[in-house]
Amino acid sequence: MNRNLTIGIIGAGRIGKLHAENITAHVKSARIKAIADIYSDKIAGWAEEIGIKNVYSDYKKILEDPEIEAVLICSSTDTHCQMIIESAGAGKHIFCEKPIDFDLDRIKAALDTVEKAGVKFQIGFNRRFDHNFKKVREMVVSGKIGDMHLLKITSRDPAPPPLEYVKVSGGLFLDMTIHDFDMARYLTGSEIVEVYAIGEVLIDPAIGEVGDVDTAITTLKFANGVMGVIDNSRKAVYGYDQRVEVFGSKGCITVDNDLPTTATLSNEEGVIADKPKYFFLERYKDSYIEEIREFIDCVLYDKEPPVTGIDGLESVLVGLAARQSLAEGRPVRIER
């Protein structure tokens, strides 16, 4: 098969624009026919610059277009489930940014609609497509470290998000750590069965005033017996800190931070190297391209998406359990 997939994008905030620019610049097997955003007047010039001819304020115009085969849902989280249901009803294949929703019943209803419609559905956990973490998973599966025993994930942002964003984000566990919960499931190949989370406000008191924490440690128990720990901070002054360690009966795999360059200066004053790449747009640039390429291939060649609706559901399930654990000060078993 040698054809392009016709796509519509819903939502033109930071992530929607990123996907649009990546597709137009790097993905030859797709074309963007239209993009919709409630602030359509503010994105018209940008859309024209990258070759998107149709800009709407009403996303339903995308769903009503029979030529558009797939949609990317990049709008705010509170709109995801309704848009998933409507998109599936219109017969569109769906790529949806995380999280699907904060409510498990709404997520299950949306996934049920997708299944009945028979459309492809992929969740935007882009870190699975990172070159480092893919290699770790390959080595784990091939038995390079034997039986896995321990997993450690460090995930620290360079600066807290705006307070207005924190208020609607669902909190640290459903906004930030949700990526780490998915990575933990991906690397271990097992479901998380228990979480114990502790957290504090150590960076910005205003974050605590809106009911969230900015620093946390979450311990995990997996169905296959592996134990794990995730440490999160909203502010690492040296840059975006993304490291992983997987320990097993035959060895250990580590992933260090990606640096802008590997040039290191050694002199009488010390050893000096670059700080980690600043934030996720720089660190995970290639993984965002790869996840969209994979979604498009799944639609064009009728393959199962590598990150499914169940993956989206499971990470929210764990995030809610972590939030409960923090509130109640105890380990929480995850009920499925």
C-alpha positions, 0 to 999 in steps of 0.5 A, a space after each residue: 500500500 502506498 497512500 497517505 492517511 488524511 488527518 484532522 487535529 483537534 486542539 492547537 495548544 503546545 502539544 497539538 502544534 507539536 504534532 502538526 509541525 512534526 507531521 508536516 515536516 517528518 511524516 510523509 505517509 500522512 497529510 493534515 487536512 484540517 485543525 480545530 481550536 476554540 481560538 481558531 483566529 489565533 492559529 490561522 497564520 501559523 496553520 497557513 505557514 505549515 500548509 494546513 488550509 482548513 482551520 475551524 473553531 468547531 471540531 465537529 467539522 472535522 468529524 463530519 468530513 468524510 475524507 478525514 480518516 483519523 483524528 488527533 485529540 490534543 485538547 484539554 483533558 476534560 474534553 477527551 472522553 466526549 471527543 473520543 465517543 463522537 470520533 468513534 461514532 463518526 468512524 474515525 481512527 483516534 490518537 488521544 493525548 494522555 490522560 484519557 480522563 480522571 474518571 474511570 467510568 467515563 474512560 470505560 464508556 469511551 473505550 467501550 464505544 471505541 471497541 464497538 466502532 472497530 476503530 484504531 485507538 492509541 494513547 500518547 505515551 510517547 516515552 515508550 518510543 524513546 530510543 533509550 527506553 525501547 532498548 531497555 525493554 528489548 534487553 529485558 525481554 531478551 533476558 539480558 538481566 535474567 529475572 527482574 527484581 527492582 525498577 527505579 525511575 527518576 523523573 524531575 521537571 526543570 520548573 513547575 508549570 503555571 499555577 493555573 495549569 496545576 489547578 486543572 491538571 489532576 495533580 502531580 500523580 495524574 499529570 506528571 507521574 502518569 508517564 512514569 506509571 506507564 513506563 513502569 508497566 512497559 519496562 516490567 511487562 507487568 501490572 502494578 498491584 500496590 502503590 504507596 506514595 509520600 509527597 511534600 510541598 518543597 518548591 512552591 507553597 502556592 502548589 500546596 495551596 491548590 491541593 497538590 504536592 511538588 515532590 513525591 516518592 512512590 513505591 510500587 509492587 508488581 504482579 510478577 513480584 518486581 518492586 519499583 520506586 519512582 521519585 518526582 520533583 517539579 524543579 530540578 535546577 540543572 534541567 530535565 532529569 530522566 533516568 532509569 535503572 532496571 536490576 535483575 538476577 543476571 545484571 543491571 541496565 541504566 539509562 542516563 540523561 540525554 545531553 545536548 553534546 557529549 563533549 566534556 572539558 577536564 582541566 585543573 578546575 574540574 570536569 565540566 559537561 553539558 546539563 541535561 536537555 531542558 525539557 520534554 520537547 527537547 528530550 523527547 523530540 524524536 519519540 513524538 515523531 515515532 509515536 505518530 508514525 506508528 499510529 499512522 502505520 497501524 491505520 494504514 496496515 491494519 495493525 494493533 496500536 502499541 499503546 492501547 486504551 487499556 494502557 491509558 486506563 491502567 495508568 489513571 487507575 494507578 494514579 488515582 491509587 497513588 493520590 489515595 495513598 498520599 491522602 490516607 498515608 498508607 499503601 493502596 491495593 489496586 482493584 480491577 
